Amino acid sequence: MSNRIPADMPPSEYEDEGRERRSYVVGLVLALVLTTAAFATVWLDLLSGGAALAALGLLALIQAVVHLRYFLHIDLQRSHRDDLLLILFTVLILLIMVSGTIWILYDQHVRMMP
């Protein structure tokens, strides 16, 4: 792949491409660090019980924010708020579905106990 700039490309466009490429690289590095931290927490038994679950949940939340910011380019700018609201609504629906499923399965488990 050549890094030469086409003669007809304005400087602002290749600067934008460089900025976007740096954003992807930063996102990749952060995602790899967070994933490694999560695996290390479990594999090396750095934390146990509820503390481990809380740490893993926090790492997962931070990684979701990294993905939204660096890969999907969603931030708090006015032009991106509609996308952010759509994603938050999707997360809300998924939480309702998952928590409802867990509730129903737990209720069925309790009813089947003697």
C-alpha positions as CSV (number, residue, x, y, z in Angstrom):
1,M,0.0,0.0,0.0
2,S,1.4,3.4,-0.9
3,N,1.3,6.4,1.3
4,R,1.5,8.9,-1.5
5,I,-1.1,11.6,-1.6
6,P,-3.0,12.0,-4.9
7,A,-2.4,15.3,-6.6
8,D,-6.1,16.2,-6.8
9,M,-6.8,15.5,-3.1
10,P,-7.2,18.6,-1.0
11,P,-5.0,18.8,2.1
12,S,-8.0,18.8,4.5
13,E,-9.1,15.3,3.2
14,Y,-5.8,13.5,3.8
15,E,-5.5,15.2,7.1
16,D,-8.9,13.9,8.0
17,E,-7.8,10.4,6.9
18,G,-4.8,10.6,9.1
19,R,-6.8,11.7,12.1
20,E,-9.3,8.9,11.5
21,R,-6.6,6.3,11.2
22,R,-5.0,7.5,14.5
23,S,-8.5,7.3,16.1
24,Y,-8.7,3.6,15.0
25,V,-5.2,2.8,16.3
26,V,-5.9,4.5,19.7
27,G,-9.2,2.6,19.9
28,L,-7.5,-0.7,19.1
29,V,-4.8,-0.2,21.7
30,L,-7.3,0.7,24.4
31,A,-9.5,-2.2,23.5
32,L,-6.6,-4.6,23.7
33,V,-5.4,-3.2,27.0
34,L,-9.0,-3.5,28.5
35,T,-9.4,-7.0,27.2
36,T,-6.0,-8.0,28.6
37,A,-6.9,-6.5,31.9
38,A,-10.1,-8.5,32.1
39,F,-8.4,-11.7,31.2
40,A,-5.6,-11.0,33.7
41,T,-8.1,-10.3,36.4
42,V,-9.6,-13.7,36.0
43,W,-6.6,-15.8,35.1
44,L,-4.3,-14.4,37.7
45,D,-7.0,-14.4,40.4
46,L,-6.2,-10.7,41.1
47,L,-9.7,-10.2,42.7
48,S,-12.2,-12.7,43.9
49,G,-16.0,-12.9,44.2
50,G,-18.0,-9.7,44.0
51,A,-14.9,-7.6,43.5
52,A,-14.0,-9.5,40.4
53,L,-17.5,-9.2,39.0
54,A,-17.5,-5.5,39.7
55,A,-14.1,-5.0,38.1
56,L,-15.1,-7.0,35.0
57,G,-18.4,-5.1,34.7
58,L,-16.5,-1.8,34.9
59,L,-13.9,-2.9,32.3
60,A,-16.8,-4.0,30.0
61,L,-18.5,-0.7,30.4
62,I,-15.3,1.2,29.7
63,Q,-14.7,-1.0,26.6
64,A,-18.2,-0.3,25.3
65,V,-17.5,3.4,25.6
66,V,-14.2,3.0,23.8
67,H,-15.9,1.1,21.0
68,L,-18.6,3.8,20.7
69,R,-16.1,6.6,20.7
70,Y,-13.2,5.3,18.6
71,F,-14.8,2.8,16.2
72,L,-18.4,4.1,15.8
73,H,-17.3,7.8,16.2
74,I,-20.2,8.6,18.5
75,D,-19.6,11.4,20.9
76,L,-21.6,14.1,22.6
77,Q,-21.6,16.5,19.7
78,R,-24.9,17.8,18.6
79,S,-24.8,16.0,15.3
80,H,-24.2,12.6,16.9
81,R,-26.8,12.8,19.7
82,D,-29.5,11.1,17.6
83,D,-27.2,8.1,17.1
84,L,-26.4,8.1,20.8
85,L,-30.1,8.1,21.7
86,L,-30.7,5.3,19.3
87,I,-27.9,3.2,20.9
88,L,-29.1,4.0,24.4
89,F,-32.7,3.0,23.5
90,T,-31.3,-0.3,22.1
91,V,-29.4,-0.9,25.3
92,L,-32.5,-0.3,27.3
93,I,-34.6,-2.7,25.3
94,L,-31.8,-5.4,25.6
95,L,-31.6,-4.9,29.4
96,I,-35.4,-5.3,29.6
97,M,-35.3,-8.5,27.6
98,V,-32.3,-10.0,29.4
99,S,-33.6,-9.1,32.9
100,G,-37.0,-10.3,32.1
101,T,-35.6,-13.6,30.8
102,I,-33.5,-14.1,34.0
103,W,-36.5,-13.3,36.1
104,I,-38.7,-15.8,34.3
105,L,-36.0,-18.5,34.5
106,Y,-35.4,-17.9,38.2
107,D,-39.1,-18.0,38.9
108,Q,-39.4,-21.3,37.0
109,H,-36.4,-22.7,38.9
110,V,-38.0,-21.7,42.3
111,R,-41.3,-23.3,41.3
112,M,-39.6,-26.6,40.3
113,M,-37.8,-26.9,43.7
114,P,-39.6,-29.4,46.1
